[in-house]
Amino acid sequence: MKTTTKRAAAAVLGAALAATAAASAAVAAPTAATAQRANSDKHVLLLSVDGLHQSDLDWYVKTHPTSALAALVGHGTSYTNAQTPIPSDSFPGMVAQVTGGNPGTTGVYYDDTYNRALLPAGTTNCAGATPGAEVAYTEAADLNQNALDAGQGLAGLPNSILQMTGNAKSLLNPAALPVDPTTCKPVYPNQYLKVNTVFEVAKQAGLNTAWSDKHVAYDILSGPSGTGIDDLFAPEINSDSSIAGYTGDWTTDNAATQQYDTYKVQAVLNEIAGKDHSGAQKAGEPGIFGMNFQTVSTAQKLPSSDGLAGGYLADGVTPGPLLTRALDYINTEVGQMTAAIAKTPDAKKTTVILSAKHGQSPTDSASLKRVDDGPIIDGLNAAWRAAGHSSDLVAFSTDDDVMQLWLTQHTQAAADFAKQYLLSHSAAGNNVSGSPLTVQGSGLTTVYAGSQVADFFHTSAADSRIPDIFGIVQHGVVYTGGTKKIAEHGGADPEDRHVPIVVSQGTDSLASTVTSTVETTQIAPTILRELGLNVNALQAVRIEGTKVLPQH
């Protein structure tokens, strides 16, 4: 649950502002490595099945040995101990896969954050304006977040959605973006990213690129240059699904989520056939392309949908009926894509990489503890005022199954105050059946405060993007009001982070398994290896020393 105060963050450290006045770090000049030419007959299809755990894939392959997913695993290398970055949110999770970097390097900590050095969206008179702004690279950045086409204005939706532009940046609303105090201009998502992406490296090597995702703000994957992705198809998942006969947005009904994902699958099938996402224009099969699926994620989160129970059975491992249906759907769609690849001349030179931006927790619904974070933040603000302060302490928060707070006073003393309060107070919540319960320590096990947050993320305390408080929740805690969720992601729980990585190459004939610990950041240099490009062309790889995934 995301909340923000209406009061300006009046106290901002001058050092933080000076250190990060520019919204994006400059991209290093192209090197000989980045300028090399690639073989146009090599391709990588990257698929992110959001919410998918390694255990889900293991279960499905075991119970469906002749399935498309089993075939993918059977002709590839499975990395069975893969971990996503922390926070395990979609935005840093996807950025990690295409940059090779963790949040401290990429500057991307979540999709909805706060930056102490930027100015609020809509600021036009920057002289003397008080820094401190929400950075919402979510559906809120669309021209029209209620429209499937994000505000393009297509007639005949949803059936016409494949006509949506591949220039996603054109559908971002400048007035909804934070403002750089130096230039007094909106900061677009790609400008916010501190390092380059595999799409940019591929473009510099002469390859076509394409991607499909859930918000137009995923234009961030185009990288600081803004030119990494030729064709970005990004229908808005949080738009009004009533145009297709559903209620709410496309995530509130799992059948609606499947229909939404199918649009993106068709875009990928068109690209495999050498067309653009619409299928109307010849473009050539991209060197790097792919999509993310949301169907598994909503089947894990929804208590029920379409008359089927969501989540897992009582053992916390076996998918329940809704999730089983979702996995069947993923299997069918992946099978369509691999079958289409098999018909192309470059089939044996095409690598399919299957992973996930994040998992989901808890899988055992008996451990679910839904906690409304609003009263926690209200209590913290009240305690701060009672201590003699004239304004609230919390400027902004993003809380899913993690707690991140940005404070109006960016000092160690203020952060320590917040930490002490959070760990010493109880909070009300409810369990999977809606019965009331109480959690101790605000539902947290560990709280990093001030400089501890910087150390946790391996960044500078002057980083204007990091939260003042980063809280690790007790297993099963989800910050949400009401009873609409039975699982969430974003934190450090092993169930949020333990996702599959499968690298399946056209020339592989036998399955292999790597059990050593790997990270999803390693997908990025592996993509470049598969294309015959220099992995050190990625800035995050050079900064963090990110290795390619070990070969069997």
C-alpha positions as CSV (number, residue, x, y, z in Angstrom):
1,M,0.0,0.0,0.0
2,K,1.5,3.3,-1.0
3,T,0.8,6.5,0.9
4,T,2.2,10.1,0.9
5,T,1.7,13.2,3.0
6,K,0.3,16.4,1.5
7,R,3.0,18.4,3.2
8,A,6.1,19.3,1.4
9,A,9.3,17.7,2.6
10,A,10.8,20.9,4.1
11,A,14.1,19.6,5.3
12,V,16.4,18.3,2.6
13,L,20.1,17.7,3.0
14,G,22.0,20.1,0.8
15,A,24.7,17.4,0.3
16,A,22.2,15.0,-1.1
17,L,20.8,17.6,-3.5
18,A,24.3,18.5,-4.7
19,A,25.2,14.9,-5.2
20,T,22.2,14.0,-7.3
21,A,20.9,17.2,-8.9
22,A,20.9,15.5,-12.2
23,A,18.2,12.9,-12.5
24,S,20.3,10.4,-14.5
25,A,23.9,9.5,-14.6
26,A,25.7,10.1,-17.8
27,V,26.3,7.0,-20.0
28,A,29.9,6.2,-20.7
29,A,31.0,6.8,-24.2
30,P,30.6,3.8,-26.5
31,T,33.6,1.5,-26.5
32,A,34.9,-0.8,-29.1
33,A,33.0,-3.6,-27.3
34,T,29.7,-1.8,-27.5
35,A,30.2,-0.8,-31.1
36,Q,30.9,-4.4,-32.4
37,R,28.5,-5.8,-35.0
38,A,26.4,-8.8,-34.1
39,N,25.3,-11.8,-36.2
40,S,21.7,-11.0,-37.2
41,D,20.8,-14.7,-37.2
42,K,21.1,-15.1,-33.4
43,H,18.1,-14.3,-31.2
44,V,17.2,-14.3,-27.5
45,L,13.6,-14.5,-26.4
46,L,13.3,-13.4,-22.7
47,L,10.1,-14.4,-20.8
48,S,9.3,-13.3,-17.3
49,V,6.5,-15.2,-15.7
50,D,5.8,-12.9,-12.7
51,G,5.2,-14.7,-9.5
52,L,6.6,-18.0,-10.7
53,H,8.6,-19.9,-8.1
54,Q,11.2,-22.5,-8.8
55,S,8.9,-24.9,-6.9
56,D,6.0,-24.1,-9.2
57,L,8.1,-24.9,-12.3
58,D,9.3,-28.1,-10.6
59,W,5.8,-29.2,-9.8
60,Y,4.5,-28.5,-13.2
61,V,7.2,-30.3,-15.1
62,K,6.9,-33.3,-12.7
63,T,3.1,-33.5,-13.1
64,H,3.1,-32.6,-16.9
65,P,6.2,-34.4,-18.3
66,T,5.1,-34.0,-21.9
67,S,4.3,-30.3,-21.6
68,A,5.9,-27.3,-23.4
69,L,7.5,-26.2,-20.1
70,A,8.9,-29.6,-19.6
71,A,10.3,-29.6,-23.1
72,L,11.9,-26.2,-22.4
73,V,13.5,-27.5,-19.3
74,G,14.4,-30.8,-21.0
75,H,16.4,-29.0,-23.7
76,G,18.1,-26.4,-21.5
77,T,20.0,-25.5,-18.4
78,S,18.0,-25.0,-15.2
79,Y,19.4,-22.8,-12.5
80,T,17.5,-24.0,-9.5
81,N,18.8,-21.7,-6.9
82,A,18.2,-18.3,-8.5
83,Q,17.4,-15.2,-6.5
84,T,15.9,-11.8,-7.5
85,P,17.3,-8.5,-6.1
86,I,16.0,-6.9,-3.0
87,P,13.4,-5.2,-3.1
88,S,11.7,-8.0,-5.1
89,D,9.5,-5.5,-7.0
90,S,8.7,-5.8,-10.7
91,F,10.6,-2.6,-11.6
92,P,14.0,-3.4,-10.0
93,G,13.4,-7.1,-10.9
94,M,13.1,-6.4,-14.6
95,V,15.7,-3.7,-14.7
96,A,18.1,-6.2,-13.1
97,Q,17.5,-8.8,-15.8
98,V,18.4,-6.3,-18.6
99,T,21.2,-4.3,-16.9
100,G,23.0,-6.8,-14.7
101,G,22.7,-4.5,-11.8
102,N,21.1,-4.3,-8.3
103,P,19.2,-1.2,-7.1
104,G,22.2,0.5,-5.6
105,T,23.8,0.5,-9.1
106,T,20.8,1.1,-11.3
107,G,19.1,3.7,-9.0
108,V,15.8,1.8,-9.4
109,Y,14.5,0.7,-6.0
110,Y,10.8,0.3,-6.7
111,D,8.2,1.5,-9.3
112,D,6.8,4.1,-6.9
113,T,9.4,5.9,-4.8
114,Y,10.5,9.3,-3.5
115,N,13.5,11.4,-4.5
116,R,14.8,14.1,-2.2
117,A,16.6,15.9,-5.0
118,L,13.8,16.2,-7.6
119,L,10.8,18.5,-7.7
120,P,7.2,17.4,-7.6
121,A,5.4,16.6,-10.9
122,G,3.9,19.7,-12.5
123,T,6.5,22.1,-11.2
124,T,7.0,24.8,-13.8
125,N,8.7,27.5,-11.6
126,C,11.8,25.7,-10.3
127,A,13.7,28.7,-8.9
128,G,13.4,28.3,-5.1
129,A,11.1,25.3,-5.3
130,T,11.5,22.9,-2.4
131,P,13.0,19.5,-3.4
132,G,11.3,16.3,-2.6
133,A,9.1,14.4,-5.0
134,E,7.2,11.2,-5.6
135,V,8.6,9.3,-8.5
136,A,5.7,7.2,-9.8
137,Y,6.7,5.1,-12.8
138,T,3.4,3.3,-12.7
139,E,0.1,3.5,-14.4
140,A,-0.1,7.0,-12.9
141,A,2.4,8.2,-15.5
142,D,0.1,7.3,-18.5
143,L,-1.7,9.9,-20.5
144,N,-4.8,8.0,-19.4
145,Q,-4.3,5.3,-16.9
146,N,-7.9,4.0,-17.3
147,A,-7.4,3.2,-21.0
148,L,-5.9,-0.1,-22.2
149,D,-3.9,1.9,-24.8
150,A,-2.7,4.3,-22.0
151,G,-4.4,7.2,-23.7
152,Q,-3.5,6.8,-27.4
153,G,-7.2,7.0,-28.3
154,L,-7.6,3.9,-30.4
155,A,-11.1,3.0,-31.6
156,G,-12.5,-0.5,-31.1
157,L,-10.7,-1.5,-27.9
158,P,-9.9,-4.0,-26.7
159,N,-9.8,-5.8,-30.1
160,S,-7.7,-3.1,-31.7
161,I,-5.0,-3.1,-29.0
162,L,-2.3,-4.5,-31.3
163,Q,-2.5,-1.2,-33.2
164,M,-1.1,0.5,-30.1
165,T,2.1,2.4,-30.8
166,G,5.5,0.9,-30.2
167,N,6.7,4.3,-29.1
168,A,5.7,3.9,-25.5
169,K,7.4,7.2,-24.4
170,S,4.8,9.1,-26.5
171,L,2.1,7.9,-24.1
172,L,3.7,9.2,-20.9
173,N,2.2,12.2,-19.4
174,P,5.0,14.8,-18.8
175,A,2.8,16.5,-16.1
176,A,2.8,13.3,-14.1
177,L,6.6,13.0,-14.0
178,P,9.0,14.4,-11.4
179,V,11.0,17.5,-12.4
180,D,14.8,17.9,-12.6
181,P,15.6,21.2,-10.7
182,T,18.6,21.9,-12.9
183,T,16.7,21.8,-16.2
184,C,13.2,22.3,-14.9
185,K,12.1,19.5,-17.2
186,P,10.2,16.3,-16.5
187,V,12.4,13.2,-15.8
188,Y,11.3,10.4,-18.1
189,P,11.8,6.8,-16.9
190,N,14.7,6.1,-19.2
191,Q,16.5,9.2,-17.9
192,Y,16.2,7.9,-14.4
193,L,18.1,4.8,-15.0
194,K,21.8,5.1,-14.1
195,V,23.2,2.4,-16.4
196,N,22.7,1.0,-19.9
197,T,20.7,-2.0,-20.9
198,V,21.1,-5.1,-23.1
199,F,18.7,-3.5,-25.6
200,E,21.1,-0.5,-26.0
201,V,24.1,-2.8,-26.5
202,A,22.1,-4.8,-29.1
203,K,21.1,-1.7,-30.9
204,Q,24.7,-0.5,-31.1
205,A,25.6,-3.9,-32.6
206,G,23.0,-3.5,-35.3
207,L,20.2,-5.7,-34.0
208,N,16.5,-5.0,-33.8
209,T,14.9,-5.0,-30.4
210,A,11.4,-5.4,-29.0
211,W,9.7,-5.8,-25.6
212,S,6.2,-6.0,-24.2
213,D,5.2,-5.1,-20.6
214,K,2.4,-3.9,-18.4
215,H,2.9,-0.1,-18.2
216,V,4.3,2.4,-20.7
217,A,6.8,3.5,-18.0
218,Y,8.7,0.3,-18.9
219,D,10.2,2.5,-21.5
220,I,12.9,2.7,-18.7
221,L,14.3,-0.5,-20.4
222,S,15.3,1.6,-23.4
223,G,18.1,2.9,-21.2
224,P,19.6,6.3,-20.7
225,S,19.9,6.8,-24.4
226,G,16.2,6.3,-24.9
227,T,16.8,4.4,-28.1
228,G,17.4,0.8,-26.8
229,I,14.0,-0.7,-27.8
230,D,12.7,-0.3,-31.3
231,D,9.2,-1.6,-30.5
232,L,7.8,-1.4,-27.0
233,F,4.2,-2.7,-26.8
234,A,2.9,-1.8,-23.3
235,P,-0.9,-2.0,-22.9
236,E,-1.9,-0.7,-19.5
237,I,-2.8,-3.6,-17.1
238,N,-4.3,-1.4,-14.5
239,S,-6.8,0.1,-16.9
240,D,-10.6,-0.4,-16.9
241,S,-11.4,-3.9,-18.1
242,S,-15.1,-3.3,-18.5
243,I,-14.4,-2.9,-22.2
244,A,-13.9,-6.6,-22.3
245,G,-16.9,-7.4,-20.0
246,Y,-15.0,-7.6,-16.7
247,T,-15.2,-5.5,-13.6
248,G,-12.2,-3.5,-12.2
249,D,-8.8,-3.5,-13.8
250,W,-7.3,-6.5,-15.6
251,T,-5.6,-7.8,-12.5
252,T,-8.9,-8.2,-10.5
253,D,-10.1,-11.2,-12.5
254,N,-7.7,-13.9,-13.5
255,A,-9.6,-14.6,-16.8
256,A,-9.1,-10.9,-17.6
257,T,-5.4,-11.2,-16.8
258,Q,-5.1,-14.1,-19.2
259,Q,-6.9,-12.1,-21.9
260,Y,-4.5,-9.2,-21.3
261,D,-1.4,-11.5,-21.4
262,T,-2.7,-13.0,-24.7
263,Y,-2.4,-9.6,-26.4
264,K,1.3,-9.6,-25.5
265,V,1.8,-13.2,-26.6
266,Q,0.3,-12.3,-30.0
267,A,2.8,-9.4,-30.2
268,V,5.7,-11.8,-29.6
269,L,4.3,-14.3,-32.2
270,N,4.2,-11.5,-34.7
271,E,7.8,-10.6,-33.9
272,I,8.9,-14.2,-34.3
273,A,7.4,-14.0,-37.8
274,G,9.6,-11.0,-38.6
275,K,6.9,-8.4,-38.1
276,D,6.4,-5.5,-35.7
277,H,4.2,-6.2,-32.6
278,S,1.1,-5.3,-34.6
279,G,1.9,-7.8,-37.4
280,A,1.3,-5.1,-39.9
281,Q,4.9,-4.1,-40.7
282,K,8.0,-6.1,-41.7
283,A,10.7,-5.6,-39.1
284,G,12.8,-8.8,-39.0
285,E,13.0,-11.1,-36.0
286,P,14.5,-9.0,-33.1
287,G,17.9,-9.9,-31.7
288,I,16.4,-9.4,-28.2
289,F,12.7,-9.5,-27.5
290,G,10.2,-10.9,-25.1
291,M,7.4,-10.1,-22.6
292,N,6.2,-10.6,-19.1
293,F,3.2,-12.6,-18.0
294,Q,0.9,-11.5,-15.2
295,T,-1.5,-14.5,-15.1
296,V,0.4,-16.5,-12.4
297,S,0.8,-13.5,-10.2
298,T,-2.9,-12.7,-10.0
299,A,-3.7,-16.3,-9.5
300,Q,-1.5,-16.3,-6.5
301,K,-2.8,-13.0,-5.1
302,L,-6.6,-13.3,-5.6
303,P,-8.4,-15.2,-2.9
304,S,-10.7,-16.5,-5.6
305,S,-11.6,-15.8,-9.2
306,D,-13.9,-17.3,-11.8
307,G,-15.3,-19.7,-9.1
308,L,-11.8,-21.1,-8.3
309,A,-9.8,-20.7,-5.2
310,G,-6.5,-18.8,-5.6
311,G,-3.1,-19.5,-4.2
312,Y,-1.9,-22.9,-3.0
313,L,-3.4,-25.9,-1.2
314,A,-2.9,-26.3,2.5
315,D,0.6,-27.7,2.1
316,G,1.8,-24.3,0.7
317,V,3.5,-26.0,-2.2
318,T,0.8,-27.5,-4.5
319,P,-0.9,-25.0,-6.7
320,G,-4.6,-24.6,-6.1
321,P,-7.2,-24.8,-8.9
322,L,-6.9,-21.2,-10.0
323,L,-3.1,-21.3,-10.0
324,T,-3.1,-24.6,-11.8
325,R,-5.3,-23.1,-14.5
326,A,-2.9,-20.2,-14.8
327,L,0.1,-22.5,-15.1
328,D,-1.7,-24.5,-17.8
329,Y,-2.2,-21.2,-19.6
330,I,1.5,-20.2,-19.4
331,N,2.4,-23.7,-20.7
332,T,0.1,-23.3,-23.7
333,E,1.4,-19.8,-24.6
334,V,5.0,-20.7,-24.2
335,G,4.3,-23.7,-26.3
336,Q,2.9,-21.5,-29.0
337,M,6.1,-19.4,-29.0
338,T,8.5,-22.3,-29.0
339,A,6.5,-23.9,-31.8
340,A,6.7,-20.7,-33.9
341,I,10.4,-20.4,-33.3
342,A,10.9,-24.0,-34.4
343,K,9.5,-23.0,-37.8
344,T,12.0,-20.2,-38.4
345,P,15.3,-20.5,-40.3
346,D,17.2,-19.4,-37.2
347,A,15.5,-21.8,-34.8
348,K,18.8,-23.5,-33.7
349,K,20.4,-20.1,-33.1
350,T,17.6,-18.8,-30.9
351,T,17.9,-19.0,-27.1
352,V,14.8,-18.9,-24.8
353,I,15.3,-17.6,-21.3
354,L,12.5,-18.2,-18.8
355,S,12.6,-16.4,-15.4
356,A,10.5,-14.1,-13.2
357,K,10.8,-10.5,-12.0
358,H,9.7,-11.8,-8.6
359,G,8.0,-14.6,-6.7
360,Q,5.2,-14.1,-4.2
361,S,4.6,-14.8,-0.5
362,P,3.2,-16.4,1.6
363,T,2.5,-19.6,-0.3
364,D,1.0,-21.1,2.9
365,S,-2.1,-19.1,3.4
366,A,-2.2,-20.1,7.1
367,S,0.8,-17.8,7.7
368,L,-0.9,-14.8,6.0
369,K,-1.1,-11.6,8.2
370,R,-2.7,-8.7,6.4
371,V,-1.8,-5.4,8.1
372,D,-3.1,-1.9,7.2
373,D,0.0,0.3,7.2
374,G,-2.0,3.5,7.4
375,P,-2.5,3.3,11.2
376,I,1.2,2.5,11.7
377,I,2.3,5.6,9.8
378,D,-0.3,7.7,11.6
379,G,1.0,6.5,14.9
380,L,4.6,7.2,13.9
381,N,3.7,10.7,12.8
382,A,1.7,11.3,16.1
383,A,4.7,10.1,18.2
384,W,7.0,12.5,16.2
385,R,4.7,15.4,16.9
386,A,4.4,14.5,20.5
387,A,8.2,14.6,20.7
388,G,8.0,18.4,20.0
389,H,8.0,18.6,16.2
390,S,5.5,20.7,14.2
391,S,5.1,18.5,11.2
392,D,4.7,14.8,10.3
393,L,7.8,12.7,10.0
394,V,6.8,10.5,7.0
395,A,6.9,12.2,3.6
396,F,6.2,9.1,1.5
397,S,5.9,5.3,1.9
398,T,5.8,2.2,-0.3
399,D,4.7,-0.8,1.6
400,D,3.8,-4.2,0.1
401,D,5.5,-7.1,2.0
402,V,8.3,-4.6,2.7
403,M,8.2,-1.2,4.4
404,Q,10.0,1.7,2.8
405,L,9.7,5.2,4.4
406,W,11.1,8.5,3.2
407,L,11.2,11.0,6.0
408,T,10.7,14.8,6.0
409,Q,14.0,15.0,8.0
410,H,16.8,13.1,6.3
411,T,18.9,12.7,9.4
412,Q,20.2,9.7,11.3
413,A,18.4,10.9,14.5
414,A,15.0,11.0,12.7
415,A,15.6,7.6,11.1
416,D,16.6,6.1,14.5
417,F,13.4,7.6,16.0
418,A,11.3,5.9,13.3
419,K,13.1,2.6,13.8
420,Q,12.6,2.6,17.6
421,Y,8.9,3.4,17.2
422,L,8.3,0.7,14.5
423,L,10.0,-2.1,16.4
424,S,8.3,-1.3,19.8
425,H,4.7,-1.0,18.6
426,S,2.1,-3.6,17.7
427,A,-0.3,-3.4,14.8
428,A,-3.7,-4.8,14.0
429,G,-4.4,-7.1,11.1
430,N,-6.4,-10.1,9.9
431,N,-5.7,-13.6,8.7
432,V,-6.7,-15.4,5.5
433,S,-10.3,-15.9,6.8
434,G,-10.6,-12.2,7.8
435,S,-10.3,-12.9,11.6
436,P,-8.5,-10.2,13.5
437,L,-4.9,-10.6,14.8
438,T,-2.1,-8.5,16.2
439,V,1.5,-8.4,15.0
440,Q,4.4,-7.2,17.1
441,G,7.0,-4.7,16.0
442,S,4.7,-3.3,13.3
443,G,5.0,-6.6,11.5
444,L,8.7,-6.2,11.0
445,T,11.7,-8.4,11.9
446,T,14.5,-6.1,10.9
447,V,14.6,-2.3,10.3
448,Y,17.5,-0.6,8.5
449,A,17.6,3.1,9.4
450,G,19.6,6.0,7.8
451,S,23.1,5.0,7.0
452,Q,22.2,1.3,7.5
453,V,20.0,1.6,4.4
454,A,22.9,2.9,2.4
455,D,25.1,0.1,3.6
456,F,22.4,-2.5,2.8
457,F,22.1,-1.3,-0.8
458,H,25.9,-0.7,-1.2
459,T,25.4,2.9,-2.1
460,S,26.2,6.3,-0.6
461,A,24.3,7.9,2.3
462,A,24.0,10.9,0.0
463,D,21.9,8.9,-2.5
464,S,18.7,11.0,-2.8
465,R,16.7,7.9,-3.9
466,I,17.2,5.5,-1.0
467,P,14.5,5.3,1.7
468,D,15.3,6.5,5.2
469,I,13.7,3.3,6.6
470,F,13.9,-0.1,4.9
471,G,11.9,-2.7,6.9
472,I,12.0,-6.5,6.4
473,V,8.6,-8.0,7.3
474,Q,7.8,-11.1,9.4
475,H,7.0,-14.0,7.1
476,G,3.4,-13.8,5.9
477,V,2.9,-10.0,6.6
478,V,1.4,-8.1,3.7
479,Y,0.6,-4.4,4.1
480,T,-2.8,-4.0,2.7
481,G,-6.2,-2.8,3.9
482,G,-9.1,-5.2,3.7
483,T,-9.0,-8.8,2.5
484,K,-8.5,-8.6,-1.3
485,K,-5.0,-10.2,-1.3
486,I,-3.6,-13.5,0.0
487,A,0.0,-12.9,-1.2
488,E,2.3,-10.1,-2.3
489,H,5.9,-9.4,-3.3
490,G,8.5,-6.6,-2.9
491,G,10.4,-7.7,0.1
492,A,13.2,-10.1,1.0
493,D,11.3,-13.2,1.8
494,P,12.8,-16.3,0.2
495,E,9.4,-17.0,-1.5
496,D,9.6,-13.5,-3.0
497,R,13.0,-14.1,-4.4
498,H,13.5,-17.8,-5.3
499,V,12.5,-17.8,-9.0
500,P,13.5,-20.1,-11.8
501,I,16.0,-19.4,-14.6
502,V,16.0,-21.7,-17.6
503,V,18.3,-21.1,-20.5
504,S,17.1,-23.2,-23.4
505,Q,19.2,-23.2,-26.6
506,G,18.2,-24.5,-30.0
507,T,21.2,-26.9,-30.0
508,D,20.6,-28.3,-26.6
509,S,19.5,-31.9,-26.6
510,L,19.8,-32.9,-22.9
511,A,18.7,-31.2,-19.7
512,S,21.2,-30.0,-17.2
513,T,20.9,-28.5,-13.8
514,V,23.1,-25.9,-11.9
515,T,22.4,-25.9,-8.2
516,S,24.9,-23.2,-7.2
517,T,23.4,-19.9,-6.1
518,V,22.9,-17.4,-9.0
519,E,21.1,-14.1,-9.4
520,T,18.7,-12.8,-12.0
521,T,21.2,-10.0,-12.6
522,Q,23.2,-12.6,-14.4
523,I,20.6,-12.9,-17.1
524,A,21.8,-9.7,-18.7
525,P,25.4,-10.7,-19.5
526,T,24.2,-14.1,-20.4
527,I,21.9,-12.6,-23.1
528,L,25.0,-10.8,-24.6
529,R,27.0,-14.0,-24.5
530,E,24.3,-15.8,-26.4
531,L,24.4,-13.1,-29.0
532,G,28.2,-13.1,-29.2
533,L,28.5,-9.6,-27.8
534,N,30.9,-8.4,-25.1
535,V,29.3,-8.7,-21.7
536,N,31.5,-5.8,-20.4
537,A,29.6,-3.4,-22.7
538,L,27.1,-3.3,-19.8
539,Q,28.0,-0.7,-17.2
540,A,26.5,-2.5,-14.3
541,V,28.5,-5.6,-15.2
542,R,31.6,-3.6,-14.9
543,I,30.6,-1.9,-11.7
544,E,29.3,-5.0,-9.9
545,G,31.4,-7.7,-11.6
546,T,28.3,-9.5,-12.6
547,K,29.1,-12.9,-14.1
548,V,27.4,-14.8,-16.9
549,L,25.4,-17.8,-15.8
550,P,27.7,-20.8,-15.5
551,Q,27.4,-23.2,-18.4
552,H,26.8,-26.9,-17.7
